[in-house]
Amino acid sequence: MLGKLMKYELKACGRTFLPLYGAILLMSVIAGLSMNMGIFQISGLATIVLFGLFVALGVLTIMITIQRFRRNLLDDEGYLMFTLPVTSKELIFSKYSVALIYTILSSIVSVLSFIIIVLIQSIDSISFSDLWYDLSRSLSELSPVQDILIYTVILAFILYTIFILTLYLSVSMGQLPIFNKHRNIVAFISFFVINIVVGKLYELVSMLFRGSLEDYFVNISISESSDLNVLLSEFGNMISPIFIYNIVIHVIFAVILFFGITYILDKKLNLE
């Protein structure tokens, strides 16, 4: 049933995102071709339109994340959704996972747009064998810090997860019966309050573990090697515990937010 929920959600969101992705890629091709041919009036206009599309993509990503959760679960549609043979956790997870999927797709489209412009703009002078060689060399140079890159990507996903769940919890708190007359205002204020609380809790937890981290760094020494790869590798090994610590702490925060939303939907739900 979770798969069906996600399939329905993917289609519903795709009606907005997919045409926008197509428009971004099309304008990237136009911008690249006009730059390559030296038609600067068209390239300038295409760049402005492309910038506007990126702004629209960022705004719509947040708006649709909120809208799909609120409309499906907290408005009139909620009466139908909560009659389905699924738990509130599955409903929340379906919304969250699809929001994350489209955020990833938006990031891929953004990178692809930039690549298209660069490739088309320099297609006459570029050597694809040289390009592949430069790319392979760049990737090999990154290998000493690949753990840091992996940790960074994982932490970015978790931080964005917290952002989505904070939006969901804020909207859910605005639906509490006590706030019937001020739902939007309460949801807006709740978002900032939740962020402040999470930030303060993070500072408190960090303070409790600061001593352990300081002891760890005192016991670590960096070799005097002049090999940059060796130094980068040692640096990566040194800060890996910091990333792991941050990942664990933020996963705990995400779980707390998730169960906070679940509690409101299960115990305090007040549909419009």
PyRosetta script that sets phi, psi and omega in degrees:
from pyrosetta import init, pose_from_sequence

init()
pose = pose_from_sequence("MLGKLMKYELKACGRTFLPLYGAILLMSVIAGLSMNMGIFQISGLATIVLFGLFVALGVLTIMITIQRFRRNLLDDEGYLMFTLPVTSKELIFSKYSVALIYTILSSIVSVLSFIIIVLIQSIDSISFSDLWYDLSRSLSELSPVQDILIYTVILAFILYTIFILTLYLSVSMGQLPIFNKHRNIVAFISFFVINIVVGKLYELVSMLFRGSLEDYFVNISISESSDLNVLLSEFGNMISPIFIYNIVIHVIFAVILFFGITYILDKKLNLE")
pose.set_psi(1, -34.8)
pose.set_omega(1, 178.0)
pose.set_phi(2, -60.6)
pose.set_psi(2, -40.0)
pose.set_omega(2, 178.7)
pose.set_phi(3, -61.8)
pose.set_psi(3, -39.2)
pose.set_omega(3, 178.4)
pose.set_phi(4, -66.9)
pose.set_psi(4, -39.2)
pose.set_omega(4, 177.1)
pose.set_phi(5, -61.6)
pose.set_psi(5, -44.5)
pose.set_omega(5, -179.3)
pose.set_phi(6, -66.7)
pose.set_psi(6, -38.9)
pose.set_omega(6, 178.6)
pose.set_phi(7, -61.7)
pose.set_psi(7, -44.5)
pose.set_omega(7, 178.5)
pose.set_phi(8, -63.4)
pose.set_psi(8, -41.7)
pose.set_omega(8, -178.6)
pose.set_phi(9, -68.0)
pose.set_psi(9, -39.7)
pose.set_omega(9, 177.9)
pose.set_phi(10, -61.1)
pose.set_psi(10, -43.1)
pose.set_omega(10, 179.5)
pose.set_phi(11, -66.1)
pose.set_psi(11, -42.7)
pose.set_omega(11, -177.5)
pose.set_phi(12, -63.4)
pose.set_psi(12, -45.0)
pose.set_omega(12, 179.8)
pose.set_phi(13, -73.6)
pose.set_psi(13, -32.4)
pose.set_omega(13, -178.6)
pose.set_phi(14, -62.4)
pose.set_psi(14, -27.7)
pose.set_omega(14, 178.9)
pose.set_phi(15, -62.8)
pose.set_psi(15, -24.3)
pose.set_omega(15, 176.6)
pose.set_phi(16, -96.8)
pose.set_psi(16, -45.8)
pose.set_omega(16, -172.4)
pose.set_phi(17, -74.6)
pose.set_psi(17, -43.2)
pose.set_omega(17, -173.4)
pose.set_phi(18, -61.8)
pose.set_psi(18, -45.4)
pose.set_omega(18, 174.7)
pose.set_phi(19, -60.9)
pose.set_psi(19, -35.2)
pose.set_omega(19, 179.3)
pose.set_phi(20, -68.0)
pose.set_psi(20, -40.6)
pose.set_omega(20, 175.5)
pose.set_phi(21, -59.8)
pose.set_psi(21, -44.9)
pose.set_omega(21, 179.4)
pose.set_phi(22, -60.6)
pose.set_psi(22, -41.6)
pose.set_omega(22, 179.6)
pose.set_phi(23, -64.6)
pose.set_psi(23, -40.2)
pose.set_omega(23, 179.7)
pose.set_phi(24, -64.1)
pose.set_psi(24, -46.4)
pose.set_omega(24, -179.2)
pose.set_phi(25, -66.0)
pose.set_psi(25, -38.4)
pose.set_omega(25, 178.2)
pose.set_phi(26, -64.3)
pose.set_psi(26, -44.4)
pose.set_omega(26, 179.1)
pose.set_phi(27, -67.6)
pose.set_psi(27, -28.9)
pose.set_omega(27, 176.3)
pose.set_phi(28, -66.3)
pose.set_psi(28, -41.5)
pose.set_omega(28, 177.5)
pose.set_phi(29, -63.7)
pose.set_psi(29, -44.5)
pose.set_omega(29, 179.6)
pose.set_phi(30, -63.1)
pose.set_psi(30, -43.9)
pose.set_omega(30, 179.4)
pose.set_phi(31, -62.9)
pose.set_psi(31, -43.1)
pose.set_omega(31, 180.0)
pose.set_phi(32, -65.1)
pose.set_psi(32, -44.9)
pose.set_omega(32, -179.7)
pose.set_phi(33, -65.0)
pose.set_psi(33, -42.5)
pose.set_omega(33, -178.9)
pose.set_phi(34, -67.1)
pose.set_psi(34, -35.6)
pose.set_omega(34, 175.0)
pose.set_phi(35, -66.6)
pose.set_psi(35, -40.7)
pose.set_omega(35, -179.0)
pose.set_phi(36, -64.5)
pose.set_psi(36, -36.7)
pose.set_omega(36, -178.2)
pose.set_phi(37, -91.3)
pose.set_psi(37, -1.2)
pose.set_omega(37, 177.1)
pose.set_phi(38, 76.0)
pose.set_psi(38, 20.4)
pose.set_omega(38, 177.8)
pose.set_phi(39, -90.5)
pose.set_psi(39, 85.4)
pose.set_omega(39, -168.7)
pose.set_phi(40, -73.1)
pose.set_psi(40, -25.7)
pose.set_omega(40, 177.5)
pose.set_phi(41, -65.0)
pose.set_psi(41, -45.1)
pose.set_omega(41, 179.7)
pose.set_phi(42, -69.2)
pose.set_psi(42, -41.6)
pose.set_omega(42, -178.6)
pose.set_phi(43, -64.4)
pose.set_psi(43, -37.6)
pose.set_omega(43, 177.9)
pose.set_phi(44, -65.9)
pose.set_psi(44, -43.7)
pose.set_omega(44, 178.2)
pose.set_phi(45, -65.1)
pose.set_psi(45, -42.1)
pose.set_omega(45, 179.7)
pose.set_phi(46, -63.5)
pose.set_psi(46, -37.6)
pose.set_omega(46, 179.1)
pose.set_phi(47, -65.8)
pose.set_psi(47, -41.1)
pose.set_omega(47, 178.1)
pose.set_phi(48, -63.3)
pose.set_psi(48, -45.9)
pose.set_omega(48, 179.6)
pose.set_phi(49, -62.4)
pose.set_psi(49, -41.4)
pose.set_omega(49, -179.8)
pose.set_phi(50, -62.9)
pose.set_psi(50, -41.6)
pose.set_omega(50, 177.4)
pose.set_phi(51, -61.6)
pose.set_psi(51, -42.7)
pose.set_omega(51, 178.3)
pose.set_phi(52, -62.4)
pose.set_psi(52, -37.7)
pose.set_omega(52, 178.7)
pose.set_phi(53, -66.3)
pose.set_psi(53, -38.1)
pose.set_omega(53, 177.8)
pose.set_phi(54, -65.9)
pose.set_psi(54, -40.4)
pose.set_omega(54, 176.7)
pose.set_phi(55, -62.5)
pose.set_psi(55, -44.3)
pose.set_omega(55, 178.9)
pose.set_phi(56, -62.2)
pose.set_psi(56, -38.3)
pose.set_omega(56, 179.4)
pose.set_phi(57, -63.4)
pose.set_psi(57, -43.6)
pose.set_omega(57, 178.8)
pose.set_phi(58, -64.6)
pose.set_psi(58, -44.2)
pose.set_omega(58, -179.3)
pose.set_phi(59, -66.6)
pose.set_psi(59, -44.9)
pose.set_omega(59, -178.1)
pose.set_phi(60, -65.2)
pose.set_psi(60, -34.0)
pose.set_omega(60, 179.1)
pose.set_phi(61, -59.1)
pose.set_psi(61, -45.0)
pose.set_omega(61, 179.4)
pose.set_phi(62, -71.4)
pose.set_psi(62, -43.9)
pose.set_omega(62, -177.5)
pose.set_phi(63, -63.2)
pose.set_psi(63, -43.3)
pose.set_omega(63, -178.8)
pose.set_phi(64, -70.1)
pose.set_psi(64, -35.1)
pose.set_omega(64, 176.0)
pose.set_phi(65, -57.4)
pose.set_psi(65, -45.0)
pose.set_omega(65, 179.0)
pose.set_phi(66, -72.2)
pose.set_psi(66, -46.2)
pose.set_omega(66, -174.2)
pose.set_phi(67, -62.2)
pose.set_psi(67, -44.6)
pose.set_omega(67, -177.2)
pose.set_phi(68, -65.0)
pose.set_psi(68, -37.9)
pose.set_omega(68, 178.8)
pose.set_phi(69, -69.4)
pose.set_psi(69, -47.0)
pose.set_omega(69, -175.8)
pose.set_phi(70, -69.9)
pose.set_psi(70, -46.5)
pose.set_omega(70, -176.1)
pose.set_phi(71, -66.1)
pose.set_psi(71, -42.0)
pose.set_omega(71, -175.8)
pose.set_phi(72, -77.3)
pose.set_psi(72, -32.8)
pose.set_omega(72, -172.2)
pose.set_phi(73, -111.6)
pose.set_psi(73, -23.2)
pose.set_omega(73, -173.1)
pose.set_phi(74, -117.4)
pose.set_psi(74, -11.4)
pose.set_omega(74, 175.6)
pose.set_phi(75, -99.4)
pose.set_psi(75, -158.9)
pose.set_omega(75, -177.1)
pose.set_phi(76, -59.1)
pose.set_psi(76, -33.4)
pose.set_omega(76, 179.6)
pose.set_phi(77, -62.6)
pose.set_psi(77, -21.1)
pose.set_omega(77, -179.5)
pose.set_phi(78, -61.3)
pose.set_psi(78, -30.8)
pose.set_omega(78, 178.8)
pose.set_phi(79, -61.0)
pose.set_psi(79, -35.7)
pose.set_omega(79, 177.9)
pose.set_phi(80, -77.9)
pose.set_psi(80, -45.2)
pose.set_omega(80, -175.1)
pose.set_phi(81, -60.6)
pose.set_psi(81, -37.7)
pose.set_omega(81, -176.7)
pose.set_phi(82, -84.1)
pose.set_psi(82, 0.8)
pose.set_omega(82, 170.9)
pose.set_phi(83, -93.3)
pose.set_psi(83, -8.3)
pose.set_omega(83, 179.1)
pose.set_phi(84, -71.5)
pose.set_psi(84, 151.8)
pose.set_omega(84, -179.6)
pose.set_phi(85, -77.5)
pose.set_psi(85, 57.4)
pose.set_omega(85, 178.6)
pose.set_phi(86, -136.3)
pose.set_psi(86, 158.0)
pose.set_omega(86, 178.1)
pose.set_phi(87, -86.3)
pose.set_psi(87, 163.2)
pose.set_omega(87, 177.1)
pose.set_phi(88, -62.7)
pose.set_psi(88, -31.1)
pose.set_omega(88, 178.0)
pose.set_phi(89, -62.2)
pose.set_psi(89, -40.9)
pose.set_omega(89, 179.2)
pose.set_phi(90, -67.4)
pose.set_psi(90, -39.0)
pose.set_omega(90, 177.7)
pose.set_phi(91, -62.3)
pose.set_psi(91, -45.7)
pose.set_omega(91, 179.5)
pose.set_phi(92, -64.1)
pose.set_psi(92, -45.0)
pose.set_omega(92, -177.0)
pose.set_phi(93, -64.5)
pose.set_psi(93, -36.8)
pose.set_omega(93, 179.3)
pose.set_phi(94, -63.5)
pose.set_psi(94, -41.7)
pose.set_omega(94, 178.5)
pose.set_phi(95, -65.8)
pose.set_psi(95, -46.3)
pose.set_omega(95, -178.3)
pose.set_phi(96, -63.1)
pose.set_psi(96, -47.4)
pose.set_omega(96, -175.1)
pose.set_phi(97, -63.6)
pose.set_psi(97, -40.6)
pose.set_omega(97, 179.0)
pose.set_phi(98, -68.8)
pose.set_psi(98, -39.2)
pose.set_omega(98, 176.0)
pose.set_phi(99, -60.0)
pose.set_psi(99, -40.0)
pose.set_omega(99, 179.3)
pose.set_phi(100, -69.1)
pose.set_psi(100, -41.0)
pose.set_omega(100, 179.6)
pose.set_phi(101, -59.3)
pose.set_psi(101, -46.3)
pose.set_omega(101, -178.5)
pose.set_phi(102, -72.0)
pose.set_psi(102, -26.2)
pose.set_omega(102, 173.6)
pose.set_phi(103, -67.4)
pose.set_psi(103, -41.7)
pose.set_omega(103, 176.9)
pose.set_phi(104, -63.5)
pose.set_psi(104, -45.0)
pose.set_omega(104, 179.0)
pose.set_phi(105, -62.1)
pose.set_psi(105, -38.4)
pose.set_omega(105, 178.4)
pose.set_phi(106, -63.2)
pose.set_psi(106, -39.8)
pose.set_omega(106, 178.2)
pose.set_phi(107, -65.5)
pose.set_psi(107, -42.1)
pose.set_omega(107, 179.1)
pose.set_phi(108, -63.4)
pose.set_psi(108, -44.5)
pose.set_omega(108, 178.9)
pose.set_phi(109, -62.0)
pose.set_psi(109, -38.9)
pose.set_omega(109, 179.4)
pose.set_phi(110, -63.3)
pose.set_psi(110, -45.9)
pose.set_omega(110, 178.5)
pose.set_phi(111, -65.5)
pose.set_psi(111, -43.3)
pose.set_omega(111, 179.9)
pose.set_phi(112, -62.3)
pose.set_psi(112, -36.9)
pose.set_omega(112, 178.0)
pose.set_phi(113, -61.2)
pose.set_psi(113, -45.0)
pose.set_omega(113, 178.9)
pose.set_phi(114, -63.9)
pose.set_psi(114, -42.6)
pose.set_omega(114, 179.9)
pose.set_phi(115, -62.4)
pose.set_psi(115, -42.5)
pose.set_omega(115, 179.9)
pose.set_phi(116, -59.8)
pose.set_psi(116, -45.3)
pose.set_omega(116, -179.2)
pose.set_phi(117, -62.0)
pose.set_psi(117, -46.3)
pose.set_omega(117, -178.4)
pose.set_phi(118, -64.5)
pose.set_psi(118, -45.2)
pose.set_omega(118, -177.8)
pose.set_phi(119, -65.1)
pose.set_psi(119, -46.7)
pose.set_omega(119, -178.6)
pose.set_phi(120, -67.6)
pose.set_psi(120, -38.7)
pose.set_omega(120, -178.6)
pose.set_phi(121, -63.0)
pose.set_psi(121, -34.9)
pose.set_omega(121, -175.5)
pose.set_phi(122, -113.5)
pose.set_psi(122, 24.4)
pose.set_omega(122, -173.9)
pose.set_phi(123, -64.9)
pose.set_psi(123, -27.4)
pose.set_omega(123, -178.3)
pose.set_phi(124, -75.3)
pose.set_psi(124, -28.4)
pose.set_omega(124, -174.5)
pose.set_phi(125, -109.1)
pose.set_psi(125, -5.2)
pose.set_omega(125, -173.7)
pose.set_phi(126, -86.0)
pose.set_psi(126, 143.9)
pose.set_omega(126, 174.2)
pose.set_phi(127, -112.1)
pose.set_psi(127, 117.3)
pose.set_omega(127, -174.4)
pose.set_phi(128, -68.4)
pose.set_psi(128, -27.3)
pose.set_omega(128, 176.1)
pose.set_phi(129, -68.4)
pose.set_psi(129, -40.2)
pose.set_omega(129, 176.9)
pose.set_phi(130, -67.4)
pose.set_psi(130, -37.9)
pose.set_omega(130, 178.8)
pose.set_phi(131, -62.4)
pose.set_psi(131, -44.2)
pose.set_omega(131, 178.8)
pose.set_phi(132, -64.6)
pose.set_psi(132, -38.8)
pose.set_omega(132, 178.6)
pose.set_phi(133, -64.3)
pose.set_psi(133, -45.6)
pose.set_omega(133, 179.8)
pose.set_phi(134, -63.4)
pose.set_psi(134, -39.7)
pose.set_omega(134, 179.2)
pose.set_phi(135, -65.2)
pose.set_psi(135, -44.0)
pose.set_omega(135, 179.1)
pose.set_phi(136, -63.0)
pose.set_psi(136, -41.2)
pose.set_omega(136, 179.7)
pose.set_phi(137, -66.3)
pose.set_psi(137, -40.2)
pose.set_omega(137, 179.1)
pose.set_phi(138, -63.7)
pose.set_psi(138, -41.7)
pose.set_omega(138, 178.9)
pose.set_phi(139, -65.1)
pose.set_psi(139, -38.7)
pose.set_omega(139, 179.5)
pose.set_phi(140, -67.6)
pose.set_psi(140, -32.8)
pose.set_omega(140, 178.3)
pose.set_phi(141, -70.9)
pose.set_psi(141, -24.4)
pose.set_omega(141, 179.0)
pose.set_phi(142, -82.7)
pose.set_psi(142, -14.3)
pose.set_omega(142, -174.7)
pose.set_phi(143, -56.8)
pose.set_psi(143, -35.9)
pose.set_omega(143, 179.3)
pose.set_phi(144, -63.2)
pose.set_psi(144, -24.6)
pose.set_omega(144, -178.6)
pose.set_phi(145, -115.3)
pose.set_psi(145, 24.5)
pose.set_omega(145, -177.6)
pose.set_phi(146, -64.1)
pose.set_psi(146, -32.0)
pose.set_omega(146, 177.4)
pose.set_phi(147, -62.8)
pose.set_psi(147, -40.9)
pose.set_omega(147, 178.6)
pose.set_phi(148, -62.8)
pose.set_psi(148, -42.3)
pose.set_omega(148, 179.7)
pose.set_phi(149, -63.2)
pose.set_psi(149, -42.2)
pose.set_omega(149, 179.3)
pose.set_phi(150, -63.7)
pose.set_psi(150, -47.0)
pose.set_omega(150, 178.6)
pose.set_phi(151, -60.3)
pose.set_psi(151, -39.7)
pose.set_omega(151, -179.4)
pose.set_phi(152, -63.4)
pose.set_psi(152, -44.0)
pose.set_omega(152, 179.2)
pose.set_phi(153, -63.4)
pose.set_psi(153, -45.2)
pose.set_omega(153, 179.5)
pose.set_phi(154, -61.1)
pose.set_psi(154, -45.2)
pose.set_omega(154, -179.3)
pose.set_phi(155, -64.9)
pose.set_psi(155, -37.3)
pose.set_omega(155, 178.1)
pose.set_phi(156, -62.5)
pose.set_psi(156, -41.8)
pose.set_omega(156, 177.8)
pose.set_phi(157, -62.1)
pose.set_psi(157, -42.8)
pose.set_omega(157, -178.1)
pose.set_phi(158, -67.7)
pose.set_psi(158, -41.2)
pose.set_omega(158, 178.7)
pose.set_phi(159, -63.9)
pose.set_psi(159, -39.0)
pose.set_omega(159, 177.4)
pose.set_phi(160, -69.6)
pose.set_psi(160, -34.1)
pose.set_omega(160, 174.7)
pose.set_phi(161, -60.2)
pose.set_psi(161, -43.7)
pose.set_omega(161, 177.5)
pose.set_phi(162, -61.8)
pose.set_psi(162, -39.5)
pose.set_omega(162, 178.4)
pose.set_phi(163, -61.4)
pose.set_psi(163, -47.1)
pose.set_omega(163, 179.6)
pose.set_phi(164, -62.6)
pose.set_psi(164, -47.4)
pose.set_omega(164, -178.1)
pose.set_phi(165, -65.7)
pose.set_psi(165, -32.3)
pose.set_omega(165, 175.9)
pose.set_phi(166, -65.3)
pose.set_psi(166, -41.0)
pose.set_omega(166, 175.2)
pose.set_phi(167, -60.5)
pose.set_psi(167, -46.3)
pose.set_omega(167, -179.2)
pose.set_phi(168, -62.5)
pose.set_psi(168, -44.3)
pose.set_omega(168, -179.0)
pose.set_phi(169, -66.5)
pose.set_psi(169, -37.9)
pose.set_omega(169, 178.9)
pose.set_phi(170, -62.5)
pose.set_psi(170, -46.9)
pose.set_omega(170, 179.0)
pose.set_phi(171, -63.7)
pose.set_psi(171, -39.5)
pose.set_omega(171, 179.7)
pose.set_phi(172, -64.6)
pose.set_psi(172, -40.4)
pose.set_omega(172, 179.0)
pose.set_phi(173, -64.9)
pose.set_psi(173, -33.3)
pose.set_omega(173, 176.9)
pose.set_phi(174, -66.3)
pose.set_psi(174, -17.5)
pose.set_omega(174, 179.9)
pose.set_phi(175, -89.9)
pose.set_psi(175, -3.4)
pose.set_omega(175, 179.4)
pose.set_phi(176, -60.3)
pose.set_psi(176, 141.8)
pose.set_omega(176, -176.0)
pose.set_phi(177, -53.7)
pose.set_psi(177, -33.8)
pose.set_omega(177, -176.7)
pose.set_phi(178, -66.3)
pose.set_psi(178, -19.9)
pose.set_omega(178, -176.2)
pose.set_phi(179, -109.1)
pose.set_psi(179, 26.3)
pose.set_omega(179, -174.6)
pose.set_phi(180, -51.8)
pose.set_psi(180, -38.2)
pose.set_omega(180, -173.8)
pose.set_phi(181, -87.8)
pose.set_psi(181, -9.3)
pose.set_omega(181, -175.3)
pose.set_phi(182, -137.2)
pose.set_psi(182, 45.0)
pose.set_omega(182, -173.2)
pose.set_phi(183, -62.1)
pose.set_psi(183, -47.4)
pose.set_omega(183, -177.1)
pose.set_phi(184, -66.9)
pose.set_psi(184, -41.1)
pose.set_omega(184, 179.8)
pose.set_phi(185, -65.0)
pose.set_psi(185, -43.6)
pose.set_omega(185, 179.9)
pose.set_phi(186, -63.8)
pose.set_psi(186, -41.4)
pose.set_omega(186, 178.6)
pose.set_phi(187, -61.7)
pose.set_psi(187, -42.6)
pose.set_omega(187, -179.6)
pose.set_phi(188, -63.6)
pose.set_psi(188, -47.9)
pose.set_omega(188, -179.4)
pose.set_phi(189, -66.8)
pose.set_psi(189, -38.6)
pose.set_omega(189, -178.8)
pose.set_phi(190, -59.4)
pose.set_psi(190, -37.4)
pose.set_omega(190, -179.5)
pose.set_phi(191, -58.2)
pose.set_psi(191, -45.7)
pose.set_omega(191, -178.8)
pose.set_phi(192, -72.7)
pose.set_psi(192, -37.8)
pose.set_omega(192, 179.0)
pose.set_phi(193, -63.5)
pose.set_psi(193, -44.3)
pose.set_omega(193, -180.0)
pose.set_phi(194, -62.0)
pose.set_psi(194, -41.8)
pose.set_omega(194, 178.7)
pose.set_phi(195, -63.2)
pose.set_psi(195, -40.1)
pose.set_omega(195, 178.5)
pose.set_phi(196, -64.8)
pose.set_psi(196, -44.4)
pose.set_omega(196, -179.6)
pose.set_phi(197, -62.8)
pose.set_psi(197, -45.8)
pose.set_omega(197, 178.8)
pose.set_phi(198, -61.0)
pose.set_psi(198, -41.8)
pose.set_omega(198, 179.0)
pose.set_phi(199, -62.5)
pose.set_psi(199, -43.0)
pose.set_omega(199, 179.7)
pose.set_phi(200, -66.9)
pose.set_psi(200, -40.1)
pose.set_omega(200, 177.6)
pose.set_phi(201, -63.2)
pose.set_psi(201, -39.1)
pose.set_omega(201, 178.2)
pose.set_phi(202, -63.5)
pose.set_psi(202, -42.6)
pose.set_omega(202, 177.9)
pose.set_phi(203, -62.0)
pose.set_psi(203, -40.8)
pose.set_omega(203, 180.0)
pose.set_phi(204, -64.4)
pose.set_psi(204, -46.7)
pose.set_omega(204, 179.9)
pose.set_phi(205, -64.9)
pose.set_psi(205, -40.6)
pose.set_omega(205, 179.0)
pose.set_phi(206, -61.8)
pose.set_psi(206, -38.9)
pose.set_omega(206, 179.1)
pose.set_phi(207, -63.9)
pose.set_psi(207, -38.1)
pose.set_omega(207, -179.5)
pose.set_phi(208, -67.2)
pose.set_psi(208, -33.3)
pose.set_omega(208, -176.5)
pose.set_phi(209, -100.7)
pose.set_psi(209, 1.2)
pose.set_omega(209, -176.2)
pose.set_phi(210, -60.6)
pose.set_psi(210, -39.6)
pose.set_omega(210, -179.3)
pose.set_phi(211, -60.4)
pose.set_psi(211, -43.0)
pose.set_omega(211, -179.9)
pose.set_phi(212, -64.0)
pose.set_psi(212, -40.7)
pose.set_omega(212, 179.9)
pose.set_phi(213, -67.8)
pose.set_psi(213, -38.7)
pose.set_omega(213, 178.7)
pose.set_phi(214, -64.9)
pose.set_psi(214, -40.4)
pose.set_omega(214, 176.7)
pose.set_phi(215, -62.3)
pose.set_psi(215, -36.9)
pose.set_omega(215, -179.8)
pose.set_phi(216, -63.1)
pose.set_psi(216, -45.0)
pose.set_omega(216, -177.9)
pose.set_phi(217, -70.0)
pose.set_psi(217, -32.1)
pose.set_omega(217, 178.1)
pose.set_phi(218, -62.5)
pose.set_psi(218, -35.5)
pose.set_omega(218, -176.3)
pose.set_phi(219, -86.3)
pose.set_psi(219, 1.5)
pose.set_omega(219, -178.7)
pose.set_phi(220, -106.7)
pose.set_psi(220, 137.8)
pose.set_omega(220, 177.4)
pose.set_phi(221, -129.3)
pose.set_psi(221, 144.0)
pose.set_omega(221, 177.8)
pose.set_phi(222, -98.0)
pose.set_psi(222, 133.2)
pose.set_omega(222, -178.8)
pose.set_phi(223, -66.2)
pose.set_psi(223, 163.7)
pose.set_omega(223, -179.8)
pose.set_phi(224, -94.0)
pose.set_psi(224, 21.4)
pose.set_omega(224, 179.9)
pose.set_phi(225, -62.7)
pose.set_psi(225, 143.8)
pose.set_omega(225, 177.8)
pose.set_phi(226, -91.7)
pose.set_psi(226, -2.7)
pose.set_omega(226, 179.2)
pose.set_phi(227, -75.9)
pose.set_psi(227, 117.6)
pose.set_omega(227, -176.7)
pose.set_phi(228, -61.0)
pose.set_psi(228, -40.1)
pose.set_omega(228, -179.5)
pose.set_phi(229, -62.5)
pose.set_psi(229, -38.6)
pose.set_omega(229, 179.0)
pose.set_phi(230, -66.6)
pose.set_psi(230, -43.9)
pose.set_omega(230, 179.3)
pose.set_phi(231, -63.4)
pose.set_psi(231, -41.8)
pose.set_omega(231, 178.5)
pose.set_phi(232, -64.5)
pose.set_psi(232, -39.6)
pose.set_omega(232, 179.3)
pose.set_phi(233, -64.6)
pose.set_psi(233, -42.8)
pose.set_omega(233, 179.2)
pose.set_phi(234, -67.0)
pose.set_psi(234, -37.3)
pose.set_omega(234, 177.3)
pose.set_phi(235, -63.9)
pose.set_psi(235, -41.6)
pose.set_omega(235, 177.9)
pose.set_phi(236, -61.5)
pose.set_psi(236, -43.8)
pose.set_omega(236, 178.8)
pose.set_phi(237, -64.4)
pose.set_psi(237, -30.7)
pose.set_omega(237, -176.9)
pose.set_phi(238, -71.7)
pose.set_psi(238, -42.0)
pose.set_omega(238, -174.0)
pose.set_phi(239, -95.3)
pose.set_psi(239, -2.2)
pose.set_omega(239, 178.6)
pose.set_phi(240, -55.3)
pose.set_psi(240, -44.0)
pose.set_omega(240, 178.4)
pose.set_phi(241, -58.7)
pose.set_psi(241, -30.3)
pose.set_omega(241, 178.8)
pose.set_phi(242, -66.7)
pose.set_psi(242, -44.6)
pose.set_omega(242, 178.7)
pose.set_phi(243, -63.5)
pose.set_psi(243, -44.2)
pose.set_omega(243, -179.6)
pose.set_phi(244, -61.3)
pose.set_psi(244, -43.4)
pose.set_omega(244, 178.4)
pose.set_phi(245, -59.0)
pose.set_psi(245, -47.3)
pose.set_omega(245, -179.6)
pose.set_phi(246, -65.2)
pose.set_psi(246, -38.9)
pose.set_omega(246, 179.1)
pose.set_phi(247, -62.8)
pose.set_psi(247, -46.9)
pose.set_omega(247, -178.1)
pose.set_phi(248, -62.5)
pose.set_psi(248, -46.4)
pose.set_omega(248, -178.7)
pose.set_phi(249, -61.7)
pose.set_psi(249, -44.5)
pose.set_omega(249, -177.2)
pose.set_phi(250, -73.2)
pose.set_psi(250, -29.7)
pose.set_omega(250, 173.4)
pose.set_phi(251, -62.8)
pose.set_psi(251, -41.2)
pose.set_omega(251, 177.3)
pose.set_phi(252, -61.2)
pose.set_psi(252, -44.1)
pose.set_omega(252, 177.8)
pose.set_phi(253, -61.1)
pose.set_psi(253, -42.5)
pose.set_omega(253, -179.8)
pose.set_phi(254, -62.2)
pose.set_psi(254, -41.3)
pose.set_omega(254, 179.3)
pose.set_phi(255, -64.2)
pose.set_psi(255, -42.0)
pose.set_omega(255, 178.8)
pose.set_phi(256, -61.6)
pose.set_psi(256, -44.4)
pose.set_omega(256, 178.7)
pose.set_phi(257, -63.0)
pose.set_psi(257, -42.2)
pose.set_omega(257, -179.4)
pose.set_phi(258, -60.0)
pose.set_psi(258, -46.7)
pose.set_omega(258, -178.8)
pose.set_phi(259, -73.3)
pose.set_psi(259, -24.7)
pose.set_omega(259, 172.9)
pose.set_phi(260, -64.8)
pose.set_psi(260, -42.9)
pose.set_omega(260, 176.6)
pose.set_phi(261, -64.0)
pose.set_psi(261, -44.8)
pose.set_omega(261, -179.8)
pose.set_phi(262, -59.2)
pose.set_psi(262, -41.7)
pose.set_omega(262, -179.2)
pose.set_phi(263, -62.2)
pose.set_psi(263, -45.0)
pose.set_omega(263, -179.3)
pose.set_phi(264, -64.5)
pose.set_psi(264, -43.6)
pose.set_omega(264, -178.9)
pose.set_phi(265, -67.2)
pose.set_psi(265, -34.5)
pose.set_omega(265, -177.7)
pose.set_phi(266, -81.9)
pose.set_psi(266, -37.2)
pose.set_omega(266, -170.6)
pose.set_phi(267, -111.0)
pose.set_psi(267, -26.8)
pose.set_omega(267, -171.5)
pose.set_phi(268, -125.6)
pose.set_psi(268, 18.2)
pose.set_omega(268, -173.7)
pose.set_phi(269, -63.6)
pose.set_psi(269, 131.7)
pose.set_omega(269, 179.8)
pose.set_phi(270, -133.7)
pose.set_psi(270, 88.0)
pose.set_omega(270, -175.8)
pose.set_phi(271, -69.4)
pose.set_psi(271, 148.5)
pose.set_omega(271, 177.7)
pose.set_phi(272, -77.6)
pose.dump_pdb("model.pdb")
